[in-house]
Amino acid sequence: MNQEVDQTLRLRACAACNEQHYEASTICPSCNNNYLSCIGSGYPVVKMRMGGGVAECGKCSSVFDKKLWNNSLRHNDSKCLWCNEKGDPVY
């Protein structure tokens, strides 16, 4: 194992119990709080993450991190990554 590479996982505080856990976990191991998964990244959609909010496709109801949703629309001909239907940016 390369000792020059950081061997730890990035952590974040659970919104419900404030315990630290792996930032990509969609379930807090301390209190079992569940987070919605972003369709684009697989990471939990947390209001304070990346763009600061949640976006939902009006056609298929897929949930995205707001910033990722807006960026994906810009680079994917204004279409949802999941259902390929036209979507609107969220501000």
Backbone as CSV, one residue per row, in Angstrom:
resi,resn,N_x,N_y,N_z,CA_x,CA_y,CA_z,C_x,C_y,C_z
1,MET,0.841,-1.167,0.000,0.000,0.000,0.000,0.893,1.240,0.000
2,ASN,0.553,2.212,-0.821,1.318,3.446,-0.915,1.025,4.320,0.301
3,GLN,2.036,4.523,1.138,1.858,5.293,2.368,1.761,6.793,2.116
4,GLU,2.065,7.235,0.891,1.974,8.653,0.559,0.538,9.068,0.224
5,VAL,-0.324,8.095,-0.008,-1.721,8.363,-0.326,-2.533,8.335,0.970
6,ASP,-3.372,9.318,1.148,-4.215,9.389,2.334,-5.100,8.143,2.410
7,GLN,-5.061,7.425,3.499,-5.780,6.164,3.662,-7.129,6.341,4.377
8,THR,-7.590,7.572,4.553,-8.851,7.803,5.243,-9.946,8.221,4.274
9,LEU,-11.171,7.954,4.658,-12.330,8.371,3.872,-12.815,9.719,4.380
10,ARG,-13.324,10.536,3.461,-13.877,11.829,3.880,-15.190,11.598,4.614
11,LEU,-15.391,12.381,5.654,-16.566,12.235,6.512,-17.435,13.479,6.468
12,ARG,-18.688,13.324,6.886,-19.596,14.449,7.064,-20.485,14.137,8.250
13,ALA,-21.087,15.173,8.812,-21.966,15.000,9.965,-23.376,14.651,9.495
14,CYS,-23.994,13.722,10.179,-25.382,13.361,9.909,-26.278,14.551,10.268
15,ALA,-27.250,14.836,9.416,-28.171,15.944,9.670,-29.096,15.667,10.854
16,ALA,-29.302,14.400,11.174,-30.222,14.054,12.260,-29.535,13.937,13.618
17,CYS,-28.374,13.253,13.663,-27.737,12.997,14.967,-26.376,13.671,15.121
18,ASN,-25.869,14.268,14.051,-24.597,15.001,14.042,-23.359,14.110,14.195
19,GLU,-23.520,12.789,14.136,-22.376,11.868,14.180,-21.684,11.867,12.810
20,GLN,-20.374,11.696,12.819,-19.593,11.663,11.589,-19.705,10.287,10.927
21,HIS,-19.863,10.284,9.594,-19.849,9.037,8.838,-19.370,9.319,7.428
22,TYR,-19.082,8.267,6.654,-18.565,8.388,5.297,-19.473,9.293,4.469
23,GLU,-18.876,10.244,3.754,-19.662,11.265,3.060,-20.577,10.725,1.968
24,ALA,-20.298,9.552,1.402,-21.129,9.015,0.327,-22.187,8.032,0.828
25,SER,-22.236,7.803,2.126,-23.222,6.883,2.684,-24.617,7.505,2.624
26,THR,-25.592,6.705,2.200,-26.965,7.200,2.141,-27.762,6.838,3.390
27,ILE,-27.135,6.108,4.314,-27.762,5.762,5.589,-26.749,6.027,6.699
28,CYS,-27.153,6.779,7.704,-26.278,7.029,8.847,-26.193,5.753,9.683
29,PRO,-24.987,5.238,9.933,-24.870,4.013,10.718,-25.206,4.213,12.200
30,SER,-25.211,5.447,12.665,-25.503,5.709,14.077,-26.999,5.771,14.371
31,CYS,-27.773,6.432,13.496,-29.205,6.620,13.788,-30.124,6.102,12.678
32,ASN,-29.552,5.538,11.615,-30.309,4.998,10.473,-31.085,6.052,9.692
33,ASN,-30.685,7.328,9.806,-31.305,8.380,9.001,-30.990,8.098,7.530
34,ASN,-32.006,8.142,6.670,-31.832,7.876,5.240,-31.790,9.168,4.452
35,TYR,-30.921,9.197,3.446,-30.822,10.314,2.517,-31.198,9.824,1.130
36,LEU,-31.812,10.683,0.336,-32.070,10.361,-1.056,-30.747,10.314,-1.809
37,SER,-30.639,9.436,-2.801,-29.422,9.330,-3.603,-29.559,10.148,-4.874
38,CYS,-28.535,10.918,-5.187,-28.497,11.683,-6.431,-28.327,10.714,-7.597
39,ILE,-29.204,10.816,-8.582,-29.140,9.932,-9.748,-27.849,10.147,-10.533
40,GLY,-27.338,11.366,-10.550,-26.132,11.680,-11.314,-24.840,11.240,-10.668
41,SER,-24.735,11.381,-9.343,-23.466,11.096,-8.669,-23.501,9.867,-7.769
42,GLY,-24.683,9.465,-7.310,-24.791,8.375,-6.356,-24.613,8.829,-4.918
43,TYR,-24.165,10.049,-4.732,-23.974,10.592,-3.389,-25.324,10.971,-2.799
44,PRO,-25.399,11.029,-1.475,-26.649,11.474,-0.865,-26.925,12.934,-1.200
45,VAL,-28.177,13.246,-1.392,-28.570,14.626,-1.647,-28.785,15.279,-0.287
46,VAL,-27.869,16.153,0.064,-27.907,16.854,1.340,-28.020,18.330,1.025
47,LYS,-28.912,19.025,1.685,-29.174,20.428,1.354,-27.928,21.297,1.361
48,MET,-26.952,21.008,2.198,-25.759,21.846,2.269,-24.657,21.387,1.314
49,ARG,-24.863,20.312,0.577,-23.849,19.772,-0.310,-23.801,20.563,-1.618
50,MET,-22.702,20.586,-2.261,-22.436,21.181,-3.573,-23.242,22.458,-3.829
51,GLY,-24.410,22.325,-4.482,-25.179,23.494,-4.867,-26.156,23.979,-3.817
52,GLY,-26.291,23.274,-2.738,-27.140,23.741,-1.661,-28.599,23.396,-1.798
53,GLY,-28.947,22.364,-2.537,-30.357,22.032,-2.625,-30.635,20.769,-3.404
54,VAL,-31.918,20.494,-3.528,-32.395,19.286,-4.186,-33.157,19.693,-5.439
55,ALA,-32.936,18.968,-6.515,-33.703,19.163,-7.750,-34.355,17.834,-8.107
56,GLU,-35.547,17.906,-8.665,-36.269,16.693,-9.046,-36.754,16.831,-10.477
57,CYS,-36.552,15.787,-11.276,-37.044,15.794,-12.654,-38.564,15.799,-12.627
58,GLY,-39.168,16.700,-13.386,-40.622,16.798,-13.435,-41.289,15.629,-14.139
59,LYS,-40.542,14.889,-14.930,-41.110,13.756,-15.669,-40.966,12.438,-14.922
60,CYS,-39.736,12.105,-14.496,-39.493,10.785,-13.892,-39.313,10.841,-12.371
61,SER,-39.303,12.035,-11.796,-39.154,12.255,-10.342,-37.807,11.831,-9.787
62,SER,-36.800,11.660,-10.641,-35.454,11.358,-10.166,-34.917,12.551,-9.391
63,VAL,-34.162,12.274,-8.332,-33.638,13.311,-7.456,-32.173,13.557,-7.779
64,PHE,-31.790,14.829,-7.821,-30.426,15.248,-8.121,-29.997,16.315,-7.130
65,ASP,-28.694,16.424,-6.925,-28.150,17.607,-6.275,-28.417,18.763,-7.232
66,LYS,-28.886,19.885,-6.731,-29.309,21.006,-7.580,-28.206,21.471,-8.541
67,LYS,-26.992,21.615,-8.033,-25.901,22.091,-8.892,-25.593,21.077,-9.988
68,LEU,-25.597,19.787,-9.656,-25.349,18.753,-10.651,-26.468,18.728,-11.692
69,TRP,-27.719,18.880,-11.249,-28.863,18.915,-12.165,-28.697,20.046,-13.185
70,ASN,-28.415,21.247,-12.690,-28.274,22.392,-13.586,-27.097,22.214,-14.542
71,ASN,-25.975,21.696,-14.050,-24.815,21.459,-14.924,-25.115,20.382,-15.957
72,SER,-25.807,19.318,-15.556,-26.106,18.242,-16.507,-27.061,18.714,-17.593
73,LEU,-28.017,19.586,-17.242,-28.911,20.133,-18.268,-28.134,20.964,-19.279
74,ARG,-27.173,21.726,-18.780,-26.356,22.574,-19.645,-25.546,21.747,-20.642
75,HIS,-25.096,20.557,-20.223,-24.216,19.748,-21.070,-24.927,18.575,-21.746
76,ASN,-26.212,18.400,-21.504,-26.952,17.267,-22.057,-28.189,17.732,-22.817
77,ASP,-28.067,18.818,-23.547,-29.159,19.324,-24.385,-30.446,19.535,-23.585
78,SER,-30.309,20.022,-22.333,-31.427,20.309,-21.435,-32.290,19.091,-21.132
79,LYS,-31.673,17.888,-21.107,-32.418,16.659,-20.856,-31.968,15.995,-19.563
80,CYS,-32.912,15.330,-18.901,-32.648,14.575,-17.685,-31.697,13.417,-18.000
81,LEU,-30.721,13.187,-17.130,-29.773,12.088,-17.322,-30.438,10.726,-17.206
82,TRP,-31.549,10.643,-16.481,-32.185,9.359,-16.242,-33.217,9.008,-17.312
83,CYS,-34.146,9.929,-17.609,-35.244,9.604,-18.529,-35.094,10.253,-19.908
84,ASN,-34.110,11.144,-20.050,-33.819,11.814,-21.319,-34.936,12.751,-21.780
85,GLU,-35.796,13.171,-20.857,-36.853,14.140,-21.172,-36.339,15.543,-20.856
86,LYS,-36.929,16.532,-21.520,-36.514,17.913,-21.304,-36.777,18.337,-19.859
87,GLY,-35.786,19.002,-19.280,-35.907,19.460,-17.898,-35.642,20.954,-17.803
88,ASP,-36.015,21.537,-16.701,-35.811,22.960,-16.459,-34.826,23.154,-15.314
89,PRO,-33.951,24.162,-15.418,-33.021,24.432,-14.324,-33.774,24.830,-13.054
90,VAL,-33.124,24.600,-11.916,-33.680,24.961,-10.617,-32.785,26.016,-10.018
91,TYR,-33.394,27.133,-9.607,-32.620,28.240,-9.027,-32.967,28.462,-7.597
